[in-house]
């Protein structure tokens, strides 16, 4: 999606009113480090470091829609327990989300606790009940849905099979006359009746049809068969990096290819897709553009930790990055550098930092950077601005302007990020990055390295890379002048 189209959609979304109805969960992520195996049993021991708590399922759909600019009403069910109080607190803290929550003291609030180390989930523990809401609880849900949905453009149904989405709830949502989109985990889509869109993922579509769903042809066949089994007007299937496929009754199946992305955490990616798609449809965005918008939002979501929301600013940045050459995408602001480092660290990767003017890149630089990269999992190169180079080297320098120097550095396979800085020293960047390894050339001593004391103060390491004799920018400039 090009930037102009994206900006138009984001502007149209502001204030679009939707209702999110369905199973409400609390997602808890416990992060830590595994360094040993328990002596009591052959299981890893997680040394807990931090914990994140956020809304999941219908709650995550609502918070994503609100983050994108929507006016969101959330209808869900909680228990009369501590987790229920936590859910209410989280809802109140979400700008743009208004909660209409029904309490059932007889059931627990659905809680999913994930234990994560090195970017990988070790274990998930669920606390839940899957029985349908009945009696007075169901009646309160129905009254709430009728009140909430009467003046919204779209009703999004999150059916995780935990008891909120009963036949009566579906009928109450339909009575609003709003466009109805169902994110279904059910074996059969027929129970939803004549809704506008059912949105399974590829595995859920395979489960509902007992058909393979790997290729475009297989997806098309499964979608056609799924439509014959239900009354939905359309079925939209999300296919991770393969994109999205859409089957509208009476039309040929259309495929919207995705863009492969580095997946950090797929938790909640389907919720993000549902939120973005529903909000775009509520804003009267054509379905083709709404799907492209939803794919972009989902791609941003999988690059973040936990059931994370996606903001308009992040989508604009992702759109810009998608149209950049790979080298251009490596050139970052200090804030983007910090964000990338957080993602790397969550995966257990070590971060190295080095800096320089890199005015005329030569064999010595390449050898130096290769050695630096060997000491870490990810290497950041701080590069002096043109003003900073002049302050250090004098008039006539740099020979190459910052844009050219940064681009050449970013083109090297061993360089993961290039961060320009305008100060005379890279100290501010080093303090922001807090690298595990700070690298400088062996023509310095460890005590002379800017930022060395700071890095060592928190347990980091300072290392000196070998210098290839006979290669330097000064010598290269001298040789060019002699030839001239």
KEKEKE-391190 format. One record per residue (C-alpha): residue in three letters; x, y, z. Coordinates in steps of 0.5 Angstrom, whole numbers, plus 500, padded with zeros to 3 digits. Example, Ala and Ser with C-alpha at 12.3 -4.5 7.8 and 13.67 -1.06 7.14 Angstrom:
<sites>
+------+------+-------+-----+
! code ! east ! north !  up !
+------+------+-------+-----+
!  Ala !  525 !   491 ! 516 !
!  Ser !  527 !   498 ! 514 !
+------+------+-------+-----+
</sites>
This chain:
<sites>
+------+------+-------+-----+
! code ! east ! north !  up !
+------+------+-------+-----+
!  Unk !  500 !   500 ! 500 !
!  Unk !  503 !   507 ! 498 !
!  Unk !  504 !   512 ! 503 !
!  Unk !  498 !   517 ! 500 !
!  Unk !  493 !   511 ! 500 !
!  Unk !  495 !   510 ! 507 !
!  Unk !  494 !   517 ! 510 !
!  Unk !  488 !   517 ! 507 !
!  Unk !  485 !   511 ! 510 !
!  Unk !  488 !   513 ! 517 !
!  Unk !  484 !   520 ! 516 !
!  Unk !  478 !   516 ! 514 !
!  Unk !  478 !   512 ! 521 !
!  Unk !  478 !   517 ! 526 !
!  Unk !  472 !   517 ! 530 !
!  Unk !  469 !   511 ! 526 !
!  Unk !  464 !   508 ! 531 !
!  Unk !  465 !   500 ! 532 !
!  Unk !  463 !   495 ! 537 !
!  Unk !  467 !   489 ! 539 !
!  Unk !  463 !   483 ! 542 !
!  Unk !  466 !   477 ! 544 !
!  Unk !  470 !   473 ! 549 !
!  Unk !  474 !   478 ! 553 !
!  Unk !  481 !   475 ! 556 !
!  Unk !  487 !   478 ! 560 !
!  Unk !  494 !   476 ! 557 !
!  Unk !  499 !   476 ! 562 !
!  Unk !  507 !   475 ! 559 !
!  Unk !  512 !   473 ! 564 !
!  Unk !  519 !   474 ! 561 !
!  Unk !  525 !   471 ! 564 !
!  Unk !  532 !   468 ! 562 !
!  Unk !  533 !   460 ! 562 !
!  Unk !  540 !   458 ! 564 !
!  Unk !  539 !   452 ! 568 !
!  Unk !  535 !   445 ! 568 !
!  Unk !  531 !   444 ! 575 !
!  Unk !  534 !   439 ! 579 !
!  Unk !  527 !   436 ! 581 !
!  Unk !  525 !   434 ! 574 !
!  Unk !  528 !   435 ! 567 !
!  Unk !  525 !   442 ! 566 !
!  Unk !  528 !   449 ! 565 !
!  Unk !  528 !   454 ! 570 !
!  Unk !  526 !   461 ! 568 !
!  Unk !  529 !   467 ! 572 !
!  Unk !  523 !   472 ! 572 !
!  Unk !  525 !   479 ! 570 !
!  Unk !  519 !   482 ! 568 !
!  Unk !  511 !   481 ! 567 !
!  Unk !  506 !   485 ! 562 !
!  Unk !  499 !   484 ! 563 !
!  Unk !  494 !   487 ! 557 !
!  Unk !  487 !   485 ! 554 !
!  Unk !  487 !   479 ! 550 !
!  Unk !  482 !   477 ! 544 !
!  Unk !  476 !   481 ! 544 !
!  Unk !  479 !   486 ! 548 !
!  Unk !  485 !   486 ! 544 !
!  Unk !  481 !   487 ! 538 !
!  Unk !  478 !   493 ! 541 !
!  Unk !  485 !   496 ! 544 !
!  Unk !  488 !   496 ! 536 !
!  Unk !  481 !   499 ! 533 !
!  Unk !  482 !   505 ! 538 !
!  Unk !  489 !   506 ! 537 !
!  Unk !  488 !   506 ! 530 !
!  Unk !  483 !   512 ! 531 !
!  Unk !  476 !   508 ! 532 !
!  Unk !  471 !   510 ! 537 !
!  Unk !  470 !   503 ! 540 !
!  Unk !  465 !   500 ! 545 !
!  Unk !  467 !   493 ! 548 !
!  Unk !  462 !   488 ! 550 !
!  Unk !  465 !   482 ! 554 !
!  Unk !  464 !   477 ! 560 !
!  Unk !  468 !   477 ! 566 !
!  Unk !  468 !   473 ! 573 !
!  Unk !  468 !   476 ! 580 !
!  Unk !  475 !   475 ! 581 !
!  Unk !  482 !   479 ! 581 !
!  Unk !  483 !   478 ! 574 !
!  Unk !  476 !   481 ! 572 !
!  Unk !  478 !   487 ! 576 !
!  Unk !  484 !   487 ! 572 !
!  Unk !  481 !   487 ! 566 !
!  Unk !  476 !   493 ! 568 !
!  Unk !  482 !   497 ! 570 !
!  Unk !  486 !   495 ! 563 !
!  Unk !  479 !   497 ! 559 !
!  Unk !  479 !   504 ! 563 !
!  Unk !  486 !   505 ! 561 !
!  Unk !  485 !   504 ! 554 !
!  Unk !  483 !   511 ! 551 !
!  Unk !  478 !   511 ! 545 !
!  Unk !  475 !   504 ! 549 !
!  Unk !  468 !   504 ! 552 !
!  Unk !  467 !   498 ! 556 !
!  Unk !  460 !   495 ! 557 !
!  Unk !  462 !   489 ! 561 !
!  Unk !  458 !   484 ! 564 !
!  Unk !  460 !   480 ! 570 !
!  Unk !  458 !   473 ! 572 !
!  Unk !  461 !   471 ! 579 !
!  Unk !  460 !   463 ! 577 !
!  Unk !  465 !   463 ! 572 !
!  Unk !  473 !   465 ! 572 !
!  Unk !  475 !   471 ! 568 !
!  Unk !  479 !   468 ! 562 !
!  Unk !  487 !   468 ! 563 !
!  Unk !  492 !   466 ! 559 !
!  Unk !  499 !   466 ! 562 !
!  Unk !  505 !   465 ! 557 !
!  Unk !  512 !   464 ! 560 !
!  Unk !  517 !   467 ! 555 !
!  Unk !  525 !   466 ! 554 !
!  Unk !  529 !   469 ! 549 !
!  Unk !  523 !   471 ! 545 !
!  Unk !  520 !   463 ! 545 !
!  Unk !  514 !   461 ! 549 !
!  Unk !  516 !   456 ! 554 !
!  Unk !  509 !   454 ! 557 !
!  Unk !  502 !   457 ! 556 !
!  Unk !  497 !   456 ! 562 !
!  Unk !  490 !   458 ! 561 !
!  Unk !  485 !   459 ! 567 !
!  Unk !  478 !   459 ! 563 !
!  Unk !  471 !   456 ! 563 !
!  Unk !  468 !   454 ! 556 !
!  Unk !  461 !   453 ! 558 !
!  Unk !  456 !   458 ! 554 !
!  Unk !  453 !   464 ! 558 !
!  Unk !  446 !   462 ! 560 !
!  Unk !  440 !   465 ! 564 !
!  Unk !  440 !   472 ! 567 !
!  Unk !  448 !   473 ! 565 !
!  Unk !  446 !   472 ! 557 !
!  Unk !  440 !   476 ! 558 !
!  Unk !  444 !   482 ! 561 !
!  Unk !  449 !   481 ! 555 !
!  Unk !  443 !   481 ! 550 !
!  Unk !  441 !   488 ! 553 !
!  Unk !  448 !   491 ! 553 !
!  Unk !  449 !   489 ! 546 !
!  Unk !  442 !   492 ! 543 !
!  Unk !  444 !   498 ! 547 !
!  Unk !  451 !   498 ! 544 !
!  Unk !  450 !   496 ! 537 !
!  Unk !  444 !   500 ! 535 !
!  Unk !  449 !   506 ! 532 !
!  Unk !  455 !   503 ! 530 !
!  Unk !  458 !   502 ! 523 !
!  Unk !  461 !   495 ! 524 !
!  Unk !  460 !   489 ! 529 !
!  Unk !  466 !   485 ! 530 !
!  Unk !  465 !   478 ! 534 !
!  Unk !  471 !   475 ! 537 !
!  Unk !  469 !   468 ! 538 !
!  Unk !  474 !   464 ! 542 !
!  Unk !  469 !   459 ! 544 !
!  Unk !  469 !   461 ! 551 !
!  Unk !  461 !   462 ! 552 !
!  Unk !  460 !   469 ! 550 !
!  Unk !  458 !   468 ! 543 !
!  Unk !  451 !   464 ! 543 !
!  Unk !  446 !   464 ! 538 !
!  Unk !  442 !   469 ! 542 !
!  Unk !  448 !   474 ! 542 !
!  Unk !  449 !   473 ! 534 !
!  Unk !  442 !   475 ! 533 !
!  Unk !  442 !   481 ! 538 !
!  Unk !  448 !   483 ! 534 !
!  Unk !  445 !   482 ! 527 !
!  Unk !  439 !   486 ! 529 !
!  Unk !  443 !   492 ! 529 !
!  Unk !  443 !   492 ! 522 !
!  Unk !  451 !   494 ! 522 !
!  Unk !  456 !   490 ! 518 !
!  Unk !  458 !   484 ! 522 !
!  Unk !  464 !   481 ! 521 !
!  Unk !  466 !   474 ! 525 !
!  Unk !  473 !   472 ! 527 !
!  Unk !  471 !   464 ! 528 !
!  Unk !  475 !   459 ! 532 !
!  Unk !  469 !   454 ! 531 !
!  Unk !  468 !   448 ! 527 !
!  Unk !  462 !   450 ! 523 !
!  Unk !  461 !   457 ! 520 !
!  Unk !  454 !   455 ! 519 !
!  Unk !  452 !   457 ! 526 !
!  Unk !  453 !   465 ! 525 !
!  Unk !  448 !   465 ! 519 !
!  Unk !  448 !   470 ! 514 !
!  Unk !  453 !   475 ! 517 !
!  Unk !  457 !   479 ! 512 !
!  Unk !  464 !   476 ! 513 !
!  Unk !  467 !   470 ! 517 !
!  Unk !  475 !   471 ! 518 !
!  Unk !  478 !   464 ! 520 !
!  Unk !  486 !   463 ! 519 !
!  Unk !  488 !   458 ! 514 !
!  Unk !  489 !   453 ! 520 !
!  Unk !  482 !   454 ! 522 !
!  Unk !  479 !   454 ! 515 !
!  Unk !  482 !   447 ! 514 !
!  Unk !  479 !   445 ! 521 !
!  Unk !  472 !   447 ! 518 !
!  Unk !  473 !   444 ! 511 !
!  Unk !  477 !   438 ! 512 !
!  Unk !  481 !   440 ! 506 !
!  Unk !  488 !   442 ! 505 !
!  Unk !  490 !   450 ! 505 !
!  Unk !  497 !   451 ! 503 !
!  Unk !  497 !   453 ! 496 !
!  Unk !  492 !   458 ! 493 !
!  Unk !  489 !   453 ! 489 !
!  Unk !  487 !   449 ! 495 !
!  Unk !  485 !   455 ! 499 !
!  Unk !  480 !   457 ! 493 !
!  Unk !  477 !   450 ! 493 !
!  Unk !  477 !   450 ! 501 !
!  Unk !  473 !   457 ! 501 !
!  Unk !  468 !   455 ! 496 !
!  Unk !  467 !   449 ! 500 !
!  Unk !  466 !   453 ! 506 !
!  Unk !  461 !   458 ! 503 !
!  Unk !  457 !   452 ! 501 !
!  Unk !  456 !   450 ! 508 !
!  Unk !  454 !   456 ! 511 !
!  Unk !  450 !   463 ! 509 !
!  Unk !  456 !   468 ! 510 !
!  Unk !  456 !   473 ! 505 !
!  Unk !  464 !   472 ! 504 !
!  Unk !  469 !   469 ! 508 !
!  Unk !  476 !   472 ! 508 !
!  Unk !  482 !   467 ! 510 !
!  Unk !  489 !   470 ! 513 !
!  Unk !  495 !   466 ! 511 !
!  Unk !  500 !   469 ! 515 !
!  Unk !  506 !   471 ! 510 !
!  Unk !  502 !   469 ! 504 !
!  Unk !  497 !   474 ! 505 !
!  Unk !  489 !   474 ! 505 !
!  Unk !  484 !   471 ! 500 !
!  Unk !  477 !   473 ! 500 !
!  Unk !  471 !   469 ! 497 !
!  Unk !  465 !   473 ! 496 !
!  Unk !  459 !   469 ! 494 !
!  Unk !  458 !   469 ! 487 !
!  Unk !  465 !   471 ! 485 !
!  Unk !  472 !   468 ! 484 !
!  Unk !  476 !   468 ! 490 !
!  Unk !  481 !   473 ! 490 !
!  Unk !  488 !   473 ! 493 !
!  Unk !  492 !   479 ! 496 !
!  Unk !  499 !   477 ! 497 !
!  Unk !  503 !   479 ! 503 !
!  Unk !  510 !   481 ! 504 !
!  Unk !  515 !   476 ! 508 !
!  Unk !  516 !   479 ! 515 !
!  Unk !  521 !   478 ! 521 !
!  Unk !  516 !   475 ! 526 !
!  Unk !  517 !   476 ! 533 !
!  Unk !  511 !   474 ! 536 !
!  Unk !  505 !   472 ! 533 !
!  Unk !  500 !   473 ! 539 !
!  Unk !  494 !   477 ! 537 !
!  Unk !  496 !   478 ! 530 !
!  Unk !  489 !   476 ! 528 !
!  Unk !  486 !   481 ! 533 !
!  Unk !  490 !   486 ! 529 !
!  Unk !  487 !   484 ! 522 !
!  Unk !  480 !   484 ! 525 !
!  Unk !  481 !   491 ! 528 !
!  Unk !  484 !   494 ! 522 !
!  Unk !  479 !   491 ! 517 !
!  Unk !  473 !   492 ! 521 !
!  Unk !  475 !   499 ! 522 !
!  Unk !  476 !   501 ! 515 !
!  Unk !  470 !   498 ! 513 !
!  Unk !  466 !   502 ! 518 !
!  Unk !  470 !   508 ! 515 !
!  Unk !  467 !   506 ! 508 !
!  Unk !  474 !   504 ! 505 !
!  Unk !  473 !   499 ! 499 !
!  Unk !  474 !   492 ! 501 !
!  Unk !  481 !   491 ! 497 !
!  Unk !  484 !   497 ! 500 !
!  Unk !  481 !   495 ! 507 !
!  Unk !  485 !   488 ! 506 !
!  Unk !  491 !   491 ! 504 !
!  Unk !  491 !   496 ! 510 !
!  Unk !  489 !   490 ! 515 !
!  Unk !  495 !   486 ! 512 !
!  Unk !  500 !   492 ! 513 !
!  Unk !  497 !   493 ! 521 !
!  Unk !  498 !   485 ! 522 !
!  Unk !  505 !   486 ! 519 !
!  Unk !  507 !   491 ! 524 !
!  Unk !  504 !   487 ! 530 !
!  Unk !  508 !   481 ! 529 !
!  Unk !  514 !   485 ! 530 !
!  Unk !  512 !   487 ! 537 !
!  Unk !  512 !   483 ! 543 !
!  Unk !  506 !   480 ! 546 !
!  Unk !  499 !   482 ! 544 !
!  Unk !  501 !   489 ! 542 !
!  Unk !  497 !   495 ! 539 !
!  Unk !  499 !   498 ! 532 !
!  Unk !  499 !   506 ! 532 !
!  Unk !  498 !   510 ! 525 !
!  Unk !  505 !   512 ! 526 !
!  Unk !  508 !   505 ! 526 !
!  Unk !  504 !   504 ! 520 !
!  Unk !  506 !   510 ! 516 !
!  Unk !  514 !   508 ! 518 !
!  Unk !  512 !   501 ! 516 !
!  Unk !  510 !   503 ! 509 !
!  Unk !  516 !   508 ! 508 !
!  Unk !  520 !   502 ! 510 !
!  Unk !  517 !   497 ! 505 !
!  Unk !  518 !   502 ! 499 !
!  Unk !  526 !   503 ! 501 !
!  Unk !  531 !   499 ! 499 !
!  Unk !  534 !   494 ! 504 !
!  Unk !  540 !   499 ! 505 !
!  Unk !  536 !   505 ! 506 !
!  Unk !  531 !   501 ! 511 !
!  Unk !  538 !   500 ! 516 !
!  Unk !  539 !   508 ! 517 !
!  Unk !  535 !   510 ! 523 !
!  Unk !  534 !   515 ! 528 !
!  Unk !  536 !   514 ! 535 !
!  Unk !  529 !   512 ! 537 !
!  Unk !  528 !   507 ! 532 !
!  Unk !  535 !   504 ! 534 !
!  Unk !  532 !   504 ! 541 !
!  Unk !  526 !   500 ! 539 !
!  Unk !  530 !   495 ! 535 !
!  Unk !  535 !   494 ! 540 !
!  Unk !  529 !   492 ! 545 !
!  Unk !  526 !   487 ! 540 !
!  Unk !  533 !   484 ! 539 !
!  Unk !  534 !   484 ! 547 !
!  Unk !  527 !   480 ! 548 !
!  Unk !  530 !   475 ! 543 !
!  Unk !  536 !   474 ! 547 !
!  Unk !  541 !   477 ! 542 !
!  Unk !  547 !   481 ! 544 !
!  Unk !  548 !   488 ! 541 !
!  Unk !  555 !   491 ! 539 !
!  Unk !  556 !   498 ! 537 !
!  Unk !  562 !   502 ! 534 !
!  Unk !  563 !   509 ! 531 !
!  Unk !  567 !   513 ! 526 !
!  Unk !  567 !   518 ! 520 !
!  Unk !  567 !   512 ! 515 !
!  Unk !  569 !   518 ! 510 !
!  Unk !  572 !   513 ! 504 !
!  Unk !  570 !   506 ! 505 !
!  Unk !  576 !   502 ! 504 !
!  Unk !  579 !   495 ! 505 !
!  Unk !  581 !   497 ! 512 !
!  Unk !  574 !   499 ! 514 !
!  Unk !  571 !   492 ! 512 !
!  Unk !  576 !   488 ! 515 !
!  Unk !  574 !   492 ! 522 !
!  Unk !  567 !   492 ! 521 !
!  Unk !  567 !   484 ! 520 !
!  Unk !  571 !   483 ! 526 !
!  Unk !  566 !   487 ! 530 !
!  Unk !  560 !   484 ! 528 !
!  Unk !  564 !   477 ! 530 !
!  Unk !  563 !   479 ! 537 !
!  Unk !  556 !   480 ! 537 !
!  Unk !  549 !   478 ! 534 !
!  Unk !  547 !   485 ! 532 !
!  Unk !  552 !   491 ! 530 !
!  Unk !  550 !   498 ! 530 !
!  Unk !  555 !   503 ! 527 !
!  Unk !  554 !   510 ! 529 !
!  Unk !  557 !   515 ! 523 !
!  Unk !  559 !   522 ! 524 !
!  Unk !  554 !   528 ! 521 !
!  Unk !  558 !   532 ! 516 !
!  Unk !  558 !   538 ! 521 !
!  Unk !  561 !   533 ! 526 !
!  Unk !  566 !   530 ! 521 !
!  Unk !  569 !   538 ! 519 !
!  Unk !  569 !   539 ! 527 !
!  Unk !  574 !   533 ! 528 !
!  Unk !  578 !   533 ! 521 !
!  Unk !  578 !   540 ! 519 !
!  Unk !  575 !   544 ! 512 !
!  Unk !  575 !   539 ! 506 !
!  Unk !  572 !   534 ! 510 !
!  Unk !  568 !   529 ! 509 !
!  Unk !  569 !   528 ! 502 !
!  Unk !  563 !   524 ! 502 !
!  Unk !  556 !   527 ! 505 !
!  Unk !  553 !   523 ! 510 !
!  Unk !  547 !   520 ! 506 !
!  Unk !  553 !   517 ! 501 !
!  Unk !  557 !   514 ! 507 !
!  Unk !  551 !   512 ! 511 !
!  Unk !  548 !   508 ! 505 !
!  Unk !  555 !   505 ! 503 !
!  Unk !  555 !   502 ! 511 !
!  Unk !  548 !   500 ! 511 !
!  Unk !  550 !   496 ! 504 !
!  Unk !  555 !   492 ! 508 !
!  Unk !  552 !   485 ! 510 !
!  Unk !  555 !   485 ! 517 !
!  Unk !  552 !   492 ! 519 !
!  Unk !  545 !   491 ! 522 !
!  Unk !  543 !   499 ! 523 !
!  Unk !  547 !   505 ! 522 !
!  Unk !  545 !   511 ! 526 !
!  Unk !  548 !   518 ! 524 !
!  Unk !  549 !   523 ! 530 !
!  Unk !  551 !   530 ! 530 !
!  Unk !  555 !   531 ! 536 !
!  Unk !  562 !   531 ! 537 !
!  Unk !  562 !   524 ! 540 !
!  Unk !  557 !   518 ! 540 !
!  Unk !  556 !   519 ! 547 !
!  Unk !  549 !   520 ! 547 !
!  Unk !  548 !   514 ! 542 !
!  Unk !  552 !   510 ! 547 !
!  Unk !  547 !   511 ! 553 !
!  Unk !  541 !   510 ! 549 !
!  Unk !  544 !   504 ! 546 !
!  Unk !  547 !   501 ! 552 !
!  Unk !  551 !   496 ! 548 !
!  Unk !  553 !   489 ! 550 !
!  Unk !  560 !   490 ! 547 !
!  Unk !  563 !   497 ! 545 !
!  Unk !  568 !   496 ! 539 !
!  Unk !  574 !   501 ! 537 !
!  Unk !  580 !   500 ! 533 !
!  Unk !  586 !   498 ! 536 !
!  Unk !  590 !   505 ! 535 !
!  Unk !  586 !   507 ! 541 !
!  Unk !  587 !   504 ! 548 !
!  Unk !  581 !   501 ! 552 !
!  Unk !  581 !   508 ! 557 !
!  Unk !  581 !   512 ! 551 !
!  Unk !  574 !   509 ! 548 !
!  Unk !  569 !   514 ! 548 !
!  Unk !  563 !   511 ! 553 !
!  Unk !  568 !   505 ! 555 !
!  Unk !  567 !   507 ! 562 !
!  Unk !  559 !   507 ! 562 !
!  Unk !  559 !   501 ! 558 !
!  Unk !  563 !   497 ! 563 !
!  Unk !  559 !   500 ! 569 !
!  Unk !  553 !   496 ! 567 !
!  Unk !  557 !   490 ! 566 !
!  Unk !  558 !   491 ! 558 !
!  Unk !  565 !   490 ! 555 !
!  Unk !  570 !   494 ! 551 !
!  Unk !  574 !   491 ! 545 !
!  Unk !  579 !   493 ! 540 !
!  Unk !  579 !   491 ! 533 !
!  Unk !  585 !   490 ! 529 !
!  Unk !  587 !   495 ! 524 !
!  Unk !  589 !   493 ! 517 !
!  Unk !  596 !   497 ! 516 !
!  Unk !  597 !   501 ! 510 !
!  Unk !  589 !   503 ! 509 !
!  Unk !  586 !   509 ! 512 !
!  Unk !  582 !   515 ! 509 !
!  Unk !  587 !   520 ! 510 !
!  Unk !  592 !   516 ! 506 !
!  Unk !  587 !   515 ! 501 !
!  Unk !  586 !   522 ! 500 !
!  Unk !  593 !   523 ! 500 !
!  Unk !  594 !   518 ! 494 !
!  Unk !  588 !   522 ! 490 !
!  Unk !  591 !   528 ! 491 !
!  Unk !  598 !   526 ! 488 !
!  Unk !  595 !   523 ! 482 !
!  Unk !  591 !   529 ! 481 !
+------+------+-------+-----+
</sites>
